[in-house]
């Protein structure tokens, strides 16, 4: 399974710098995620997903709050899809 820690560990220092810059954070935090077990909030996780093709939220160590937010988001997305589908059938 593709996960953020594995992806970070496979990067060179310059690549980690680019990832951090693109995500609006520091290489230090990126290193903490890889080496220190740091957990990630949902907004930063979304940045990593956008910057690293193939990565999903399931591959990121989320904080408890971020995990709950992701569940709410997924549930809301399912509800919108059901409503949209029902609207097309009417």
C-alpha positions in Angstrom: 0.0 0.0 0.0 1.2 3.4 -0.9 1.7 5.6 2.1 3.1 9.0 2.9 5.9 7.8 5.2 7.2 5.4 2.5 7.0 8.1 -0.1 8.9 10.6 2.0 11.6 8.1 2.9 12.2 7.4 -0.8 12.8 11.1 -1.5 16.0 13.1 -1.7 16.4 16.1 0.5 15.6 18.4 -2.5 12.4 16.5 -3.2 11.4 16.8 0.5 12.0 20.5 0.3 9.8 20.8 -2.8 7.0 18.7 -1.2 7.1 20.9 1.9 7.1 24.1 -0.1 4.2 22.9 -2.3 2.2 21.9 0.8 2.9 25.1 2.6 4.9 23.6 5.4 8.6 22.9 6.3 10.9 20.0 5.6 11.2 19.6 9.3 7.5 18.7 9.6 7.8 16.4 6.6 10.7 14.7 8.3 8.7 14.4 11.6 5.9 12.7 9.7 8.4 10.2 8.2 10.6 9.6 11.3 8.8 10.8 14.3 5.3 9.5 13.9 3.8 13.0 13.6 0.1 12.9 12.6 -1.4 15.2 10.0 -4.4 17.5 10.0 -6.9 17.2 7.1 -5.9 20.4 5.2 -2.2 19.4 5.0 -3.2 15.8 4.1 -5.3 17.2 1.2 -2.2 19.0 0.0 -0.1 15.8 0.1 -2.8 13.9 -1.8 -2.8 16.6 -4.5 1.0 16.7 -4.7 1.7 13.0 -4.7 -0.2 11.1 -7.4 -1.6 7.8 -6.2 -1.6 8.8 -2.5 -4.9 8.7 -0.7 -6.0 9.8 2.8 -5.8 6.1 3.8 -2.1 6.3 3.4 -1.6 9.3 5.6 -1.3 9.2 9.5 -4.2 11.5 10.3 -4.9 13.1 13.7 -8.1 11.9 15.4 -9.9 15.1 14.4 -8.8 14.8 10.8 -10.0 11.2 10.6 -13.4 12.3 11.9 -13.5 15.2 9.5 -12.7 12.8 6.6 -15.5 10.5 7.7 -18.0 13.4 7.7 -16.7 14.5 4.3 -17.1 11.0 2.8 -20.6 10.7 4.3 -21.7 14.0 2.9 -20.3 13.1 -0.5 -22.3 9.9 -0.5 -25.4 11.8 0.5 -24.9 14.3 -2.3 -24.5 11.5 -4.9 -27.7 9.8 -3.7 -29.6 13.1 -3.9 -28.2 13.9 -7.4 -29.0 10.4 -8.6 -32.6 10.7 -7.3 -33.0 14.0 -9.0 -32.0 12.5 -12.3 -34.5 9.7 -12.0 -37.4 12.1 -11.3 
